[in-house]
Amino acid sequence: MFISNYTESFKTKHILIIGDVMVDSYLWGSVKRISPEAPVPILSRSRREHRLGGAANVARNIKHLGATPLICSVIGDDTNGSEFRTLLAEKNQITDRYIVSDPSRPTTIKTRIISGGQQLLRLDDEVTDPLSDAIEDELEKSIERCLKENSVDAVIIEDYDKGIISEQLIEKINELFVPLSVPVFVDPKRKNFFSYKNVTLFKPNFNEFCAGINKDLEKDDITEIEKQAHIYKEKFNIKNMLITLSEHGMLLSGEENLHIPAQKRDIADVSGAGDTVISVIALCYAAGMPMEMAAKAANIAGGLVCTKSGVVPVDLDELLKECDRIYNI
């Protein structure tokens, strides 16, 4: 397989992830009756599991693909923060050296209640206020230390709008990495949508893109989406834009436009698919893969994780087989 010529070098790559991290908690059980107290199902819990979420799920994908993830973020000095560090170190062999603890801020945790493969409810425990000046300064110093101690092959900014990413931090990232020609990949949210300039790839989903440019577009109107993507790229000096279109696949707007159709699959859970997409395209590009091929691999990876329940990383062997089967790459 042609793609394997690039994936062999994954193990030599260091990918820096900056953004909102969290703990994904899962409660699995069975529902056999409705509560007599209110018209809600009663879950008989069978098990509970914690996984890395948010920007940490990006790191988990990078690790699962064979590369070395480096995370710079902020968590609380609390029980969930301790659980997060345990998940990093013991279960995923990812360093927590560049994680900053903020005693005034809780660690974000998302709890999903699942029965019969279906999500019944999600409970979010979080604070989304911006970081204090002192903690943001500490985070910037952590990023500088990470760059000094490691050879960084690509940067992923993963914004879940939980308060970690700010305009000042984005400017600092550009100041550090653009002069070094380190590719920067962005998974944005609306708050900082217009703050990203001079980046290698900007990856909004369709709804985020429409909200960002304040236009009502049709998801299947690829020509108009291409036009608006080109306008946005020119305005902010963005090299590539990847717009995910769910059932319509993806649009890569780079030197040329490439619409990549979605593959028909049995969808179990779309949670974490965006994390997987940006993980794969960033790592593939860092390994020297052409952006168009990297986007095709990312499209397949995003689809594969949607066939599984919960937030899970993509499997490299499965990805390679699908790339060969579908694109012959």
C-alpha positions as CSV (number, residue, x, y, z in Angstrom):
1,M,0.0,0.0,0.0
2,F,1.3,3.4,-1.0
3,I,0.0,5.1,2.2
4,S,2.1,2.8,4.3
5,N,5.3,4.4,2.9
6,Y,4.3,7.4,5.0
7,T,2.8,5.7,8.0
8,E,6.0,3.9,8.7
9,S,7.5,7.3,9.8
10,F,4.6,8.0,12.3
11,K,6.7,6.7,15.2
12,T,9.3,9.4,14.7
13,K,6.8,12.3,14.8
14,H,6.0,14.6,17.7
15,I,2.7,16.3,17.5
16,L,1.9,19.2,19.9
17,I,-1.8,19.5,20.9
18,I,-2.9,22.7,22.6
19,G,-6.5,23.1,23.7
20,D,-9.3,22.1,26.0
21,V,-8.9,18.7,27.6
22,M,-11.5,16.8,29.6
23,V,-12.4,13.4,31.0
24,D,-15.1,11.5,29.1
25,S,-17.0,9.3,31.6
26,Y,-19.3,6.5,30.5
27,L,-22.1,4.9,32.5
28,W,-23.3,1.7,30.7
29,G,-26.4,-0.2,31.8
30,S,-29.8,-1.5,30.9
31,V,-33.2,0.1,31.0
32,K,-36.1,-2.2,31.8
33,R,-38.7,0.2,33.3
34,I,-39.8,3.8,33.6
35,S,-39.5,5.6,36.9
36,P,-42.8,6.0,38.9
37,E,-41.6,9.4,40.1
38,A,-41.3,11.0,36.6
39,P,-41.5,9.8,32.9
40,V,-37.8,9.0,32.7
41,P,-36.0,5.7,32.2
42,I,-34.3,3.9,35.1
43,L,-30.8,2.8,34.3
44,S,-29.5,-0.3,36.0
45,R,-25.8,0.4,35.9
46,S,-23.4,-2.3,34.8
47,R,-20.1,-0.5,34.5
48,R,-18.4,2.8,34.4
49,E,-15.3,3.9,32.5
50,H,-13.2,7.1,32.1
51,R,-11.5,8.0,28.9
52,L,-9.4,11.0,27.6
53,G,-11.6,13.6,25.9
54,G,-11.4,16.8,24.0
55,A,-7.9,17.8,23.0
56,A,-6.7,14.8,25.0
57,N,-8.7,12.5,22.6
58,V,-6.7,14.1,19.8
59,A,-3.6,13.1,21.7
60,R,-5.0,9.6,22.2
61,N,-5.5,9.2,18.5
62,I,-2.0,10.4,17.7
63,K,-0.6,7.9,20.3
64,H,-2.8,5.1,18.8
65,L,-1.4,5.8,15.4
66,G,2.2,5.3,16.6
67,A,3.4,8.9,17.0
68,T,4.3,10.9,20.1
69,P,1.6,13.4,21.3
70,L,2.6,16.3,23.6
71,I,-0.3,18.1,25.3
72,C,-0.3,21.7,26.6
73,S,-3.4,22.5,28.5
74,V,-5.0,23.4,31.9
75,I,-6.9,21.2,34.3
76,G,-8.2,21.6,37.8
77,D,-6.3,20.6,41.0
78,D,-9.1,18.1,41.8
79,T,-10.1,14.5,41.8
80,N,-11.0,14.6,38.1
81,G,-7.7,16.2,37.4
82,S,-5.9,13.4,39.1
83,E,-8.0,10.9,37.1
84,F,-7.0,12.8,34.0
85,R,-3.3,12.5,34.7
86,T,-3.7,8.8,35.5
87,L,-5.4,8.3,32.2
88,L,-2.6,10.1,30.4
89,A,0.3,8.3,32.1
90,E,-0.9,4.8,33.1
91,K,-3.4,3.9,30.4
92,N,-2.1,5.9,27.4
93,Q,1.6,6.4,28.1
94,I,1.3,10.2,27.4
95,T,3.4,12.6,29.4
96,D,1.6,15.2,31.6
97,R,4.7,17.3,31.9
98,Y,3.2,20.2,30.0
99,I,-0.2,20.2,31.8
100,V,-0.9,23.2,34.1
101,S,-3.0,22.8,37.2
102,D,-5.4,25.7,38.2
103,P,-6.7,25.3,41.8
104,S,-9.5,27.8,41.0
105,R,-10.9,25.8,38.0
106,P,-12.5,22.3,37.9
107,T,-11.4,19.7,35.4
108,T,-14.0,19.4,32.7
109,I,-15.8,16.0,32.8
110,K,-18.6,14.9,30.4
111,T,-20.6,12.0,31.6
112,R,-22.6,10.0,29.0
113,I,-25.3,7.5,30.1
114,I,-25.7,4.7,27.6
115,S,-28.1,1.8,27.2
116,G,-28.5,-0.6,24.3
117,G,-25.8,1.3,22.4
118,Q,-27.8,4.5,22.6
119,Q,-26.9,7.7,24.5
120,L,-29.7,8.6,26.9
121,L,-28.2,11.6,28.5
122,R,-25.0,13.7,28.8
123,L,-24.0,15.6,31.9
124,D,-21.3,18.3,31.6
125,D,-19.5,19.5,34.7
126,E,-17.3,22.4,33.6
127,V,-16.4,26.1,33.8
128,T,-15.9,27.9,30.5
129,D,-14.5,31.2,31.8
130,P,-11.3,32.5,30.3
131,L,-8.1,31.6,32.1
132,S,-6.7,34.1,34.6
133,D,-3.7,36.1,33.3
134,A,-1.4,34.2,35.7
135,I,-2.5,30.8,34.5
136,E,-2.4,31.8,30.8
137,D,1.1,33.0,31.3
138,E,2.0,29.7,32.9
139,L,0.4,27.9,29.9
140,E,2.5,30.0,27.5
141,K,5.6,29.1,29.4
142,S,4.7,25.5,29.3
143,I,4.4,25.6,25.5
144,E,7.7,27.3,25.2
145,R,9.3,24.7,27.4
146,C,7.7,21.9,25.3
147,L,9.2,23.5,22.1
148,K,12.6,23.8,23.8
149,E,12.6,20.2,24.9
150,N,11.2,18.5,21.8
151,S,11.3,18.5,18.1
152,V,7.7,19.4,17.2
153,D,6.6,18.3,13.7
154,A,3.1,19.8,13.8
155,V,0.8,21.7,16.1
156,I,-2.9,21.1,16.6
157,I,-5.1,23.7,18.2
158,E,-8.2,22.0,19.6
159,D,-10.7,24.5,20.7
160,Y,-13.8,23.2,22.5
161,D,-14.7,26.7,23.8
162,K,-14.0,25.8,27.4
163,G,-11.8,28.8,28.0
164,I,-8.3,27.5,27.3
165,I,-7.9,29.1,23.9
166,S,-7.8,32.9,23.7
167,E,-6.8,35.4,21.1
168,Q,-3.6,36.1,23.0
169,L,-2.7,32.4,23.1
170,I,-3.3,32.1,19.4
171,E,-1.0,35.0,18.7
172,K,1.7,33.4,20.9
173,I,1.4,30.1,19.0
174,N,1.8,31.9,15.7
175,E,4.8,33.8,17.1
176,L,6.5,30.6,18.2
177,F,5.7,28.2,15.3
178,V,5.1,30.2,12.1
179,P,8.7,31.4,11.9
180,L,9.9,27.8,12.3
181,S,7.7,26.6,9.4
182,V,6.0,24.1,11.8
183,P,2.5,23.4,10.3
184,V,-0.4,24.5,12.4
185,F,-3.8,22.8,12.2
186,V,-6.9,24.3,13.8
187,D,-10.1,22.8,15.0
188,P,-12.1,26.0,15.8
189,K,-15.1,27.1,17.7
190,R,-17.1,30.2,17.0
191,K,-15.7,32.4,19.8
192,N,-12.1,32.6,18.3
193,F,-13.2,31.8,14.7
194,F,-11.7,35.0,13.2
195,S,-8.5,34.9,15.3
196,Y,-6.6,32.3,13.2
197,K,-4.3,33.6,10.5
198,N,-1.4,32.2,8.6
199,V,-2.3,28.6,9.6
200,T,-1.7,25.4,7.5
201,L,-5.2,24.1,7.8
202,F,-8.4,25.3,9.3
203,K,-11.1,22.6,10.0
204,P,-14.6,23.8,10.9
205,N,-17.6,21.6,10.5
206,F,-20.4,22.8,8.2
207,N,-22.5,24.4,11.0
208,E,-19.4,26.2,12.5
209,F,-18.4,27.5,9.1
210,C,-21.9,28.8,8.3
211,A,-22.2,30.5,11.7
212,G,-18.7,31.9,11.4
213,I,-19.3,33.6,8.0
214,N,-22.9,34.4,8.9
215,K,-24.4,32.8,5.8
216,D,-27.1,30.2,5.3
217,L,-25.6,27.6,2.9
218,E,-26.9,24.3,1.7
219,K,-24.8,21.3,2.7
220,D,-25.0,19.8,-0.7
221,D,-24.2,23.1,-2.6
222,I,-20.5,22.2,-2.9
223,T,-19.9,25.0,-5.5
224,E,-21.0,27.7,-3.1
225,I,-19.2,26.2,-0.2
226,E,-16.0,26.2,-2.3
227,K,-16.5,29.8,-3.2
228,Q,-17.0,30.9,0.5
229,A,-14.1,28.8,1.6
230,H,-11.8,30.5,-0.9
231,I,-12.9,33.9,0.2
232,Y,-12.3,33.1,3.8
233,K,-8.8,31.6,3.1
234,E,-7.8,34.7,1.1
235,K,-8.9,37.0,3.9
236,F,-7.0,35.3,6.7
237,N,-4.1,33.9,4.7
238,I,-5.0,30.3,5.4
239,K,-3.3,27.7,3.2
240,N,-6.0,25.0,3.4
241,M,-9.5,24.6,4.7
242,L,-11.2,21.3,5.5
243,I,-14.9,21.6,6.0
244,T,-16.6,18.4,7.3
245,L,-20.1,17.9,5.8
246,S,-21.3,14.8,7.8
247,E,-23.2,12.6,5.3
248,H,-21.8,14.6,2.4
249,G,-18.2,13.9,3.3
250,M,-15.6,16.7,3.3
251,L,-14.5,19.6,1.2
252,L,-10.8,20.3,1.1
253,S,-10.1,23.8,-0.2
254,G,-6.3,24.1,-0.9
255,E,-4.4,24.8,-4.1
256,E,-7.4,23.1,-5.7
257,N,-10.8,22.0,-4.4
258,L,-11.4,18.4,-3.6
259,H,-14.9,17.1,-2.5
260,I,-14.5,13.7,-0.7
261,P,-17.8,11.8,-0.5
262,A,-18.7,10.0,2.7
263,Q,-18.6,6.2,2.8
264,K,-21.8,4.5,3.7
265,R,-21.5,2.9,7.2
266,D,-23.6,1.9,10.1
267,I,-23.3,4.9,12.4
268,A,-23.2,4.1,16.1
269,D,-21.9,7.3,17.6
270,V,-20.4,10.5,16.0
271,S,-18.7,11.6,19.3
272,G,-15.0,12.3,18.7
273,A,-15.1,12.0,14.9
274,G,-13.8,15.5,14.5
275,D,-10.9,14.8,16.9
276,T,-10.0,11.8,14.8
277,V,-10.1,13.7,11.5
278,I,-7.8,16.5,12.6
279,S,-5.4,13.9,14.3
280,V,-5.1,11.9,11.1
281,I,-4.7,14.8,8.6
282,A,-2.1,16.6,10.8
283,L,0.0,13.4,11.4
284,C,-0.2,12.3,7.8
285,Y,0.9,15.7,6.6
286,A,3.7,15.9,9.1
287,A,4.9,12.5,7.8
288,G,5.2,14.1,4.3
289,M,1.9,12.9,2.8
290,P,0.3,15.3,0.2
291,M,-2.6,17.2,1.7
292,E,-5.2,15.6,-0.7
293,M,-4.1,12.1,0.3
294,A,-4.1,13.1,4.0
295,A,-7.6,14.4,3.7
296,K,-8.8,11.2,2.1
297,A,-7.2,9.2,5.0
298,A,-8.8,11.5,7.5
299,N,-12.2,11.1,5.9
300,I,-12.0,7.3,6.2
301,A,-10.8,7.6,9.8
302,G,-13.6,9.8,10.8
303,G,-16.1,7.4,9.4
304,L,-14.5,4.4,11.1
305,V,-14.8,5.8,14.6
306,C,-18.4,6.6,14.0
307,T,-19.2,2.9,13.7
308,K,-18.1,2.4,17.4
309,S,-19.9,3.4,20.6
310,G,-18.3,6.2,22.6
311,V,-15.2,8.2,21.9
312,V,-12.6,5.8,20.6
313,P,-9.3,6.3,18.7
314,V,-8.9,5.1,15.1
315,D,-7.1,1.8,14.5
316,L,-4.1,2.1,12.2
317,D,-4.4,-1.4,10.6
318,E,-8.1,-0.8,9.9
319,L,-7.4,2.6,8.5
320,L,-4.7,1.2,6.1
321,K,-7.0,-1.5,4.9
322,E,-9.8,0.9,4.2
323,C,-7.5,3.3,2.4
324,D,-6.4,0.5,0.2
325,R,-9.9,-0.8,-0.4
326,I,-11.6,2.5,-1.1
327,Y,-8.9,4.7,-2.7
328,N,-6.2,2.2,-3.6
329,I,-3.6,4.3,-1.8
